[in-house]
């Protein structure tokens, strides 16, 4: 997979899955822009990427605000000259049963998880269409397909990403832009590590491969979809869940 000199923007890239994706792309020679709500954490992660031998910068951004997104993507295009890869990874949870869920918690999750994909993709395709090349990879979730009690807002946002991905793929295929999604299942994070052992064992029993996934498992799928080898794949969802959903 040849990436050297390409430019990737990763939202929510300062930590967790987003950071691992950034590292995986940086190791392939991709210049990295970390876009995260925390400017300090974004800059810290960008400094780590530069140690891998690529140009990198971190920027604080609220990806649910159209003015901020337009400004930041305009600056990225000016500073780097292009945008080859966009990974829409930013996401939050505000869990609660439907009957008890506050409207502001519904709105917050939809805005950060779904509206941001629309806003960032809208700005990225302006650059990619002129290049006649681009890779957009959106991070969905297994709960988009299975649902999950207490996560109506999160499940809806991640399901919405799938429809948006397919529409983006159809609208911009003629400009050399592909759009795909990755839907992780249970991934080992600080949150899952904090769960009681009996809860983790119950969760693992629902996974045919018998283990949680790693952030590397997700990043590997993203790197493939961002590559030239995946150039004939668009509008698809790659499930990274150990067989939990088939």
N, C-alpha and C positions, 0 to 999 in steps of 0.2 A: 504494500500500500504506500503510494508516494504522496506525501502531503506538503513537503518542504516549501515554506514561503506562504502557505495559506494563512488565512486569518479566521479565527473562531470567536464568536461572542457566546458566553455561557451565562445565563441568568441564574441567580441563586447559586453561583459557582464558588462561593467563599468556603464552603464546608460540605461535608457529607458526600452524597452521590455527585453533586455538581463539581466538587473539588477533584474527585477521582476521575471524572470525565475530562476535566481540564488537564490533569497530569498525564492521562493516557494520550491525549491529542498532542500535548507539548512534547512528549517523548517521540512523537512522529515528526516533529519539526514544525508544528503549527504554532503561529503566534497567537497569544491568548488574551482576550479581554474578559475580565471577571466583572460581571455586573451584579451587584448585590445591594440589599437594603442598607447594609452596614458598609460605609466607605472605608473605615479602618480595617475591617476584616477582608474586604475585597483587595485592598492594597497589600495587605500581609500575604494573602494567597498569591497575588501577582508576583510578589518578590520571590516566592518559592518557585514559581514557574520559570522565572528568569534564570534560576540556578540550573535549569535543565537546558539552557542554551538558546532560549527563544526570547523574542520581544514580548513583553506582557505589561498590562496596566490594569489597575482596579478602579472601578467607579461606583459611587453610591447612587442608587436609583430606586425609585418606587415604580415598579413596572406596571402598576395599575393606573398611572397618571400619563395621559397621552402627551402632554407638553414635555414632561421629563423624558419620555421615551424618544420623542422626535429629536429633542436637543442632543441627547447622549448618542443616538445612532448617527446623527449628522456629524458629531465630533469624531466618532470612531472612523467613519468613512473618510473624513478629512485627514486624520492622523495616520491611518494605515493604508489609505488608498483603495481599499476594497473590503468586502465581507464575504467570505466563502462559505462559512458554516455558522448556523445559528442553532444553539441548543436551548430550547425553552424548558428550563428545569425549575424555575422559581415556584414555590408552593408552600402553603400553610394548612394547618388543620384547626378547626374550631368545632370539636365533636359535641354531639348531643342528640337525643331522640327528637324526632320531628316535632312532636307535640310541645317539647320544651325548648326547642332551638330558637334563639333570638334572631330577629330579622337582620340585625347588624352582623351576626356571625355568618349567616347565609351569604350576605352581600360581600363580606370581607373575603371569604373563601372563593366565591365566584370571580371576584375582581382580580385577586392575586393569581389564582390558578388558571383561569380560563381567559378572562379579558386581556391579561398580559400577553398571552400567546397571540391573540389577534393584533394587539398594538405592536409588539416586537416584530412579528412576521410582516406586518404592513410596512414598517420602516425598512426591514432587511431586504424585502423583495424589490424595493425601489433601486437599491444598489445592485442586487443580484441580477435583475432583469437587464440592466445596462451591460453587465459582464457576460450575460447569457450563460451563467453558471451559478449554481448555489445548492446547498444542502441544508434543509431545515429538519431538525429532529426534535420532536415534542415528547416530553416525559408524561405518560398517562399512568395508569395503575391497574392492577388486577381487579380492584373494586369497581372499576368502570364497567366490568363485564359480569361480576358476581354480586355486586352490592355489598353493603356491610352495615349492620345495625349501628346506629349512632353516627353514621357518616353520610347522611343524605346530601349535605352540601359538597363534601369532598368527592363522593361518588359521582354526583351530577357534573361537577367541574371536570373530572377526569374523563367522563363519558363524552362531554362536550368537546374535549380536545380531539377525540377520535374523528368526530364529524368535521371539525375544522381542518384537521390534517388532510382528510380526503378531498375536501373542497379546494384547499390550497394546492394540492397535487394536481388537480384537474385544471385549475386556473392558470398555473405557471409552468406546466410541463413543456409547452412550446418555447419557453425561454431558457430551457436547460436547467430548470430548478426542480429538484425532487423534494418531496415532503413525506416524512414517515414518522411513526410514533414507536416508542418503546414503553411497554407496560410491565413494570416490575411487580413481583409478588412480595413476599416477606423478605426483606433485606436486613442483614445485620447492621444495626446502627446503635447509637448510644441509647435510643429509646427501647429497642428490643432487648438490648443487653440488661436493661434495668428491670425487665419483667421477671416474676418469680419462675423458678425452674419448672414447676409443674405446668405453668401456663405455656412456657416455651415448648415443652415436650408435647402438649396437646396440639399446639400449632404445627409442630413438625410432623405429627401424624397425619395431618391433612395434606402434606406435600409428598408426592410419590418418591422424589429423590431423597427425602428424609432429612433435609437440612435447610437452613435459611440460605438465601443467596448472599453474595457479597457485593459491595459497591463496584468491584472489578468486573463482576458478571454483567452488570448494567453498562458500565463504561465500554466493555468489549463490543457489545451490540451497537452502541452509539458510534464507536470508531468505524465499524464496518459500514453502517449506513451513511457515514460521512465520506466514505472512500469512493474512488472512481470505480472500484470493483462492484459497487452497489448501484451503478449508474442506471440500470434498467429496473430498479425497484422503486416504486413510488406509490403513495396512498395506502401503505401497508402498516400493520401493527405487529411488532416483534414482541412476543410474550416471553418474559424472563422470570419464570415463577416455579421452576422445578417440577412442572407438571400439575401444579395446583389447579390451574384452569387450562382446559384443552379445547 
